[in-house]
Structures are given as C-alpha cells and as structure tokens.
Amino acid sequence: MTIFKPGEVVLVPFPFTDWSNLKQRPALIISSQNFNRRQSDVILCAITSHIPEKFSPEEYFLPKTDQISAGLLKPSIVKIGKIITLNQTLVRKTLGKISKNTLREIFKGVYQILKNE
C-alpha cells in the first residue's frame, strides 16, 4: 500500500462544491503521512490551471519550479479553500511533489481559513 505524503500532487475525481459533477483534476495532499498511514482517506486541496486576474487569499499561485516538480503541464494555483477528504483508492496516480517551502505557505493559508477568530 502506498503511503501518501503531504506535498504530493495526485490525480483524483474532485467533486464540484454542489456535488453536481466530478472532474479529474490534480490535487495537493495536505494530510500528514501519519494520518494517511492510519486512515483509508487523504485530505486534499484542489489545483486548477484556470488563473484568475486577481488572486484571493484562498488561492496560491505555484512557482514555476513547483509546477514542474509537481508534474503540472500548465501554470496552476492551489485552491486552499477547496479542501476535501477522499478515500485513498480514488487516487488515480501521483504526478509529483511541491517544495517544503511552498507547502509551508499553503499550510499558512489553510490555517487562516480554519482559525477561530
């Protein structure tokens, strides 16, 4: 069994927020390796190549080096506000991995969304 690691970019059937459809898309694993080892699920953030003219705080533009190491063919953003838990069997394949520094910045964004003010 593959134990997924945080920072890995994988291809999954990612649901729309209204559950009207699924789309095969890259997603970033944000759950810890320990969680992924103990559970049958992984926690993910959506990734899209649809780049808005203006970024929101919930969007993180991946630097070119991370885009390449993640196996992404186009410039992409991590949609930090689009977090989902999926069963690991739904992971179609691993595309690559982002840097620890980029993952750290994305975790800061996740914290900003989830913190109790």
N, C-alpha and C positions, 0 to 999 in steps of 0.2 A: 504494500500500500504506500502510495506517495504521501509524504507529509509536507503539505504546502507551507511556505514561509511568507511572512509579511514582506511586502515589496514586490512579490511576484505578480506578473501580469498574465492573466489567463483568459481564455475564450469561453464564454458562458452564454446560455439563453437568459438574457436580462429582461425582466418584465417592465412594462410601462407602469408608471405610478398608479394608474387607474386599473391595472391588470387587464386591459383590453387586448393586449397582444404581448408577444415576446419578440426580442430581437437578439440575434447572435451578435455579441459585442465584446470587446476587451473589457476587462475589469481588473481592479487592483485589489489584491488580498491585503486586508488590514488586520485580520485576526492574528493573534500570536501563534507561534509554532506549537506551544504547549496546548493552547485551545484546539488547534487543528489536529493534534495528536489524540486528544481526549474525546473530541466530538466528531460526529459524522458530517458536520457542517463547516463552512467557511464564511467569514464576513467580508464583504466586498464593497468597493466604490465603483460606480460606472466610469467608463472612459469614453470620450467621443472625439471625433475629428471635426465636428461642427464647432468652429471657433467663433464666439460672439465678438462683435466690435468692441464691446466694453465688458470686462470681467466683473463678476460679483465675488464677494469674499468666499463664496462656496465653490469657486472654480479655481483650479490650479493648473496653469499652463506648464506642460512638461518641457524642460530644456531639451535642445536637440540631442545632447548626449544620452539623456534618459529615454527619449523617444527611440533612439537606435537600440540601446541596450534592452529596452522593453519589447523589441520586435514589432514596433508600430510603424506602419508604412507612411503615415501622414502626421503632420503636426497635430497634437492632441491635448485635451485638457482632462483632468480628473474632476469629476463632478462630486465634490466632497459631500454634498447634501443628498446624494442618491446612494444611500447605504442599504444593502440587503444581505440577508443570510440565506445561503443556498446549500443544499446537500452537495457534498464533495463529488458525488457521482455525476453531477451535472457539468463539471469542469471538462470541457472538450479537449483542451490542450494548454500547455504552458507556452507563452510566447516569449517571455524574457523577464527581466527584473529591472527595477529602478534603483538609483543610488540610495544609500542610507540617509544622506543629507536631504534629498528630495522627500523621502518617506517621512523624515522628521518634520518637515514643513507641512506635509499633508496631515500628519497627526495633530499638529497645532491647529489646523483648520477644523478637524473633527472635534477637538476639544472645545473650540469656540462655539460650535453648533450645539454641543451637548451640555456645556457647563450650566450650572444653576446660578443665575444672577441674583 
